[in-house]
Amino acid sequence: MATKPLDRLMFAQGGLCYFCSARLSKADASVEHLVPTARAGSNSDDNCVACCKAINSLLGSMSLKEKIKVVLNQKGTFVCPNRQDPIAQSLPTASQVKAQPVVISMTPPPVAKKTSATAPVVKKAISHQVSEETATAVLKTIKNLGPARPRRIKTLMSTMKSFHKIKLSDKQIATLIEQFRKAGKVIVNGVQVSYKL
């Protein structure tokens, strides 16, 4: 009797996610094509790995080169978007979201007078602002993800953090998401995200 590709891959990988090495249940697992089928990748076990659904969604139809860059951008241990990481820790839990809506502030910080003593503080305070050109590039990159666009807010933030040509701080990411929400491009409903791109 033939085994399914996911079963074979999970067995070969010892039941662990290929990217983050977390214990993987069959319900949370999916087959990731290293070279996407959309880019002429094969369905052979040589081109496929079992990984968390969140990582599969994040990587989508990126080229192998882009996927490697996402992994390298982790700068150490690869952290699954569904696991606790610095971005996810700043987000509310599901129970907190039910208690109160997620609000991302767009109020600009107060600007202090420029003196030699306060100049570094002012520079740090306005570092979360994002240029229109950067916002457009981020929105275009998200649009290009197609059906692989993240469906959860923390996955969207992690995805934006991994854009290799656009370096963004956590505050800039929060600012951009709020700008996209106000423009009607991103709809945030609790921890769920949908798009009108």
C-alpha positions as CSV (number, residue, x, y, z in Angstrom):
1,M,0.0,0.0,0.0
2,A,1.4,3.4,-1.0
3,T,1.9,6.1,1.6
4,K,0.9,9.7,1.2
5,P,3.6,12.2,0.6
6,L,3.0,14.0,3.9
7,D,3.2,10.7,5.8
8,R,6.5,9.8,4.1
9,L,8.0,13.2,4.8
10,M,6.9,13.3,8.4
11,F,8.4,9.8,8.9
12,A,11.7,10.8,7.3
13,Q,11.9,14.0,9.3
14,G,11.1,12.2,12.6
15,G,7.8,14.1,13.0
16,L,9.5,17.5,13.2
17,C,9.0,20.6,11.1
18,Y,11.8,20.9,8.5
19,F,12.4,24.6,9.2
20,C,11.8,25.1,12.9
21,S,12.3,21.5,14.2
22,A,9.2,21.8,16.4
23,R,7.1,18.6,17.0
24,L,4.6,18.5,14.2
25,S,1.1,17.0,14.4
26,K,-0.4,15.8,11.2
27,A,-3.2,18.4,11.6
28,D,-0.7,21.2,11.7
29,A,1.6,19.8,8.9
30,S,1.7,20.5,5.2
31,V,3.9,19.8,2.3
32,E,6.2,22.6,1.3
33,H,7.8,22.5,-2.2
34,L,11.3,23.9,-2.0
35,V,11.1,24.9,-5.6
36,P,7.4,25.8,-6.0
37,T,5.3,23.9,-8.5
38,A,4.4,27.4,-9.9
39,R,8.1,27.7,-10.8
40,A,8.3,24.2,-12.4
41,G,9.2,22.4,-9.1
42,S,8.4,18.7,-9.0
43,N,6.3,16.8,-6.5
44,S,9.1,14.3,-5.8
45,D,10.3,13.8,-2.2
46,D,13.6,15.4,-3.2
47,N,11.8,18.7,-3.7
48,C,9.3,18.5,-0.8
49,V,9.5,18.8,3.0
50,A,6.9,18.6,5.8
51,C,6.6,21.8,7.7
52,C,4.1,23.9,9.8
53,K,1.2,25.2,7.8
54,A,2.1,28.8,9.0
55,I,5.6,28.5,7.4
56,N,4.2,27.0,4.2
57,S,1.8,29.9,4.1
58,L,4.6,32.4,4.7
59,L,6.9,31.0,2.1
60,G,4.1,30.5,-0.5
61,S,5.4,30.5,-4.1
62,M,8.7,32.3,-3.3
63,S,11.7,31.2,-5.2
64,L,14.2,28.9,-3.4
65,K,16.6,31.8,-3.2
66,E,13.9,34.0,-1.4
67,K,13.1,31.1,1.0
68,I,16.7,30.7,1.9
69,K,16.9,34.5,2.6
70,V,13.8,34.2,4.9
71,V,15.5,31.5,6.9
72,L,18.8,33.4,7.0
73,N,17.0,36.6,8.2
74,Q,16.1,34.7,11.4
75,K,19.8,35.2,12.4
76,G,20.0,32.1,14.5
77,T,17.3,29.6,15.3
78,F,14.4,29.6,12.9
79,V,11.3,30.6,14.7
80,C,7.9,29.5,13.3
81,P,5.4,32.3,12.9
82,N,3.1,30.3,15.2
83,R,5.7,30.0,18.0
84,Q,6.5,32.6,20.6
85,D,8.9,35.2,19.2
86,P,9.7,38.8,19.9
87,I,7.0,40.1,17.6
88,A,4.4,37.6,18.8
89,Q,5.1,38.4,22.4
90,S,4.0,42.0,21.9
91,L,0.7,40.9,20.4
92,P,-2.4,40.2,22.5
93,T,-3.5,36.6,23.2
94,A,-6.8,35.3,21.8
95,S,-8.5,35.8,25.2
96,Q,-7.2,39.4,25.4
97,V,-8.5,40.1,21.9
98,K,-12.0,39.0,22.9
99,A,-11.8,41.3,25.9
100,Q,-10.7,44.4,23.9
101,P,-10.1,45.2,20.2
102,V,-6.6,45.5,18.8
103,V,-5.7,49.2,18.4
104,I,-2.5,50.3,16.8
105,S,-1.8,53.9,17.5
106,M,-0.9,56.3,14.7
107,T,-0.4,59.4,16.9
108,P,2.9,60.9,16.1
109,P,5.3,61.3,19.0
110,P,6.0,64.7,20.5
111,V,9.0,66.4,18.9
112,A,11.5,67.7,21.4
113,K,13.6,70.8,20.8
114,K,16.8,69.8,19.0
115,T,19.7,70.2,21.4
116,S,22.8,68.1,21.6
117,A,21.4,66.3,24.7
118,T,18.0,65.5,23.1
119,A,18.9,64.9,19.5
120,P,19.3,61.1,19.8
121,V,16.0,60.9,21.7
122,V,14.1,62.7,19.0
123,K,15.7,60.6,16.3
124,K,14.7,57.4,18.1
125,A,11.1,58.7,18.7
126,I,10.4,59.3,15.0
127,S,12.1,56.1,13.7
128,H,8.8,54.3,13.3
129,Q,7.7,56.6,10.5
130,V,7.7,55.0,7.1
131,S,8.1,56.7,3.7
132,E,5.3,56.5,1.1
133,E,7.7,54.6,-1.2
134,T,8.4,52.0,1.4
135,A,4.7,51.6,2.2
136,T,4.0,51.1,-1.5
137,A,6.8,48.5,-1.8
138,V,5.5,46.6,1.3
139,L,1.9,46.6,0.0
140,K,3.1,45.4,-3.4
141,T,5.1,42.6,-1.8
142,I,2.1,41.4,0.2
143,K,-0.1,41.6,-2.9
144,N,2.4,39.4,-4.8
145,L,2.1,36.7,-2.1
146,G,-1.3,35.9,-3.6
147,P,-3.1,33.1,-1.8
148,A,-0.1,32.7,0.5
149,R,-0.9,36.0,2.3
150,P,-0.8,35.6,6.1
151,R,-4.3,35.2,7.7
152,R,-3.2,36.1,11.2
153,I,-1.9,39.4,12.5
154,K,1.2,37.9,14.1
155,T,2.0,35.9,10.9
156,L,1.6,39.1,8.8
157,M,4.0,41.0,11.2
158,S,6.5,38.2,11.0
159,T,6.2,38.0,7.2
160,M,6.8,41.8,6.9
161,K,9.8,41.5,9.2
162,S,11.3,38.9,6.9
163,F,11.1,41.0,3.7
164,H,14.7,40.9,2.7
165,K,14.8,44.1,0.5
166,I,12.8,46.1,3.0
167,K,14.2,46.4,6.6
168,L,11.4,47.4,9.0
169,S,11.3,47.8,12.8
170,D,8.4,46.4,14.9
171,K,7.0,49.9,15.3
172,Q,7.2,50.6,11.6
173,I,5.4,47.3,10.9
174,A,2.7,48.3,13.3
175,T,2.4,51.7,11.7
176,L,2.2,50.2,8.2
177,I,-0.5,47.7,9.2
178,E,-2.5,50.6,10.7
179,Q,-2.1,52.7,7.5
180,F,-3.2,49.8,5.4
181,R,-6.2,49.2,7.7
182,K,-7.3,52.8,7.5
183,A,-6.9,52.7,3.7
184,G,-9.1,49.6,3.6
185,K,-6.4,47.4,2.1
186,V,-6.0,45.2,5.2
187,I,-9.0,44.2,7.4
188,V,-8.0,43.2,11.0
189,N,-10.7,41.3,12.8
190,G,-9.3,40.3,16.2
191,V,-6.3,38.2,15.3
192,Q,-7.5,37.4,11.8
193,V,-6.4,39.4,8.7
194,S,-8.0,39.7,5.3
195,Y,-7.1,41.8,2.3
196,K,-8.7,44.1,-0.3
197,L,-5.7,44.5,-2.7
